[in-house]
Amino acid sequence: MTQLQVGHPPADPTTPEYTVLRALVVDDEPLARDRLVRLLAEIDDVRIVGECTSGEEAVESILTLAPDVVFLDVQMSNLDGVEVVIMVLAVLVMLAVHGLLRYTKLGKAMRATAANQSLARNCGIRTSQVIALTWAITGALCGLAGVVFAIDVGSFDATSTDLFLVLILAAVFLGGPGQAYGAMLGAVVIGLATEVSAVFIPADYKYVIAFVVLLVMLGVRPTGLLGARA
């Protein structure tokens, strides 16, 4: 990745820095990328903070530089623009859930309710409201997952996500039922395992790995990796 500062300074020197758009340019074609950089350089209120030549660089730069706007080529080798958007969204959602659970009153109430609902109620926590809000957040996350799925596949029907139910169950039981961080860990492990397995077995059968992980975990440790032992 190349760090650049291209473009003229704001016309008004008293203009606060936050009025300048920090832009990141992502394109694996040098000519197209250079042309876009030149066009942006003519705009006074745009400052290019970096250029990326691949999707991998784009993900790292978006998370580290936090640009205001990203000019992203959707057709790139290895990791295309759509996959970059999905990966960045996944990381941001996991960080948001972590922040919610660890640093907010609602998150602490959710963890207390999950650990012992009766004790949490006796301590003054309105467990019914916490449960309702938890379902609302879950629904919002499911809606976001549906949007991401639609972005990825383009079109789908009522049965398109049936296979993902098995993947979700495998991720949940691998990390530990009732463990939010376990679900995150399980999802990452299952995702990597299924994709890496495609190198050694036919791609059509890569999801069998999720079945195997689910069966092994249920037989060896039903409480999951982060769950307490019975």
N, C-alpha and C positions, 0 to 999 in steps of 0.2 A: 504494500500500500504506500502511496506517495502523499505526504502531507503538503498541501499547497495553500496559498492565500492569493487568490486571483481576483481581479476586479478593482474598480475604482473605489475610493473611500466614499462614504455617504456625502451627498452634495452639501448638506448642512452639517458642519463639524460639531454642532451641539446636539445632534441626533443621538439618543442613547443607543448603546450597543445592542440592546434587545430588539431594536427595530430592524436590524440587519438579519436576513435569512441565512442560516448556516446550511449549506447544501453539500450533499455527498453524491458523486457521480459514479455509477456502477455500469460498466459495459466491457465485454471482452473483446470488442472490435476497436482497435486503436483509432481508426479514422473517425468513426462515429463518436467515440468518446472525446477526441480532441475537438471535433466540431462543436459538440455540446458545451465543452468548457469555454471555447471562444465566444459562443453566443451568450453564455451566462456572464462572461467577463464584461460584457457591454452593459449589464444591468447594475446600476449603482448600489442597490440595496440587497445584493446577493454576494455572499462570500463563500467560496468553495473551500471546505475544510479537508477534503480528501478525494482521491480517486481510487477505485477498486477495479481489478481486472477479472475477478471471479466471484462466485457466490459465497465461497468460504471467507474471502476477505471482507465481503459486504456484511456478513453476519457479525464478524468481529468488530468492524468499524462502526456499525449502527449501534451496537451495545456499548462501545467505549466512547465514541465521539458524541452520541446523542444528537444527530443533526436535526434541524427543523424540517427539512424536506430531502427526500431521496429520489434521484432520477435513476430508475432501475430498469435495466434491460431484462425483459421477461424470457428471452430465449438465449440462454448461455449453456456452455458445455458443463458437464458434471452437475453443478447445482444451479438450477435456473432461477429466475426472478420470483416465481410463485413459491418455490421451496424456501427461498430466503425469507419471504414474508411469513410463511408458516412457522419456520424455525424461530424467528424473532418474536412472533406472537406467543409461541409456546414458552419461551424463556420469560417473557414479560408477565404472562399469566402465572407461572410458577412463582416468580418473585412477588407478585401481588398477593397470591394466596399465603405465601410465607409471611409477608408483612401484616396481612390481616390476622393470622393466627397468633403471631408473636407480639405485635406491638399495638393492638387495638383492644378496647374493652370488650367489643363483640367477640373478637377472636379468643380472648381469655375465657369469656363466658361459654363459648362453643366448646372449648377444650374441657372446661369444668363439667359441663352438661354431659359430654361424651364419656367422661371418666366415671361420674356418679351423679345421675340425674337427681335422685332424692336429696343427696347432700348439697348439691348446688342449689336446689330449691330452698332448702332450709337456711342457706347462707344469704338468701335474698335475691338470687338470680331468677329472673322471670323465664323459666325454662321453656314455656310454651311459645313465647315470642322468639326466643333464641332458635328453637326448632323451626318455626315458620320462616325466619330470616335465612336460616341455613338452606331450607328447601328453595327459597327464592334465589339465593346465590347459586345453588346447584343448577337450577333451571336456566339462569343466565349463562353459566359456563357451558351447559349443554347446547344452548342456542349458538354460542360462539363456536363450539366444536362443529355444529352443523354448517355454519357459514364457511369455516375453514375447509371442511370436507367438500362443500360445493365449489369452492375456489380451486381445490386440487383436482377434482374429477370432471368438473364442468357440468355434468348432468347426472341425475340419479333418480331412483324410484323408491318405493316404500320398502323394498327388500335389499337395497344396496348396502345397508349398514349391518346386516345380520351377522356377518363374519366378525365385525368389530365387537360384538357382545362377548365372544369368546376371548378376544384379546384383552378386553377390559377386565373380565373375570380373572384371567391369568395374571394381569398386572396387580389387581387388588389382592389376590391370595398370595402372590409372591412377596409383596411388600408387607402385608398384614391387614386383615379386615379392620376397618375403623381407624386406620392410621393414615392420615393425610400425606405425610412425608413418605410413608411406605408405598402409597399409590403412585406418587411421583417417581420414586426409585424403581418400582416394579414396571411402570410404563417405559422408562428409559431402557431398562434391561431387556424387556420383551421386544421393544422396537429394534434395538441393536441386534439382538439374537436372531430375529426373523430376517432382517436385512442381510446380515453377515452369512446366515445359513444359505442364502440364495447363491453364494459362490460355490458351495459344495453339493447342493441338491437342486433339482429343477425349481425354478421360481414359483411355479404353480403350487408347490408343496411346502413353501417356506413357513406358512402359518401353522403347519403341523407342529413346529417347534413350540408354539404357544400351548397347544394341547399337552405336549410332553411335559413342559414346565408346570402346567396346572396340575397334572396328575401326580408328578413327583412331589410337588410342594404339599399337596393334600395328604400324600402318604407319609412323607418324612416330617414335615413341620406345618401342620394346619394353621398355626397362628402367624405364619409368615416370617420374613426376615427381621422385621422390626417389632413384631408382636411378642408379648410376654409368653414365656413357656407355661404350659398348663401345669 
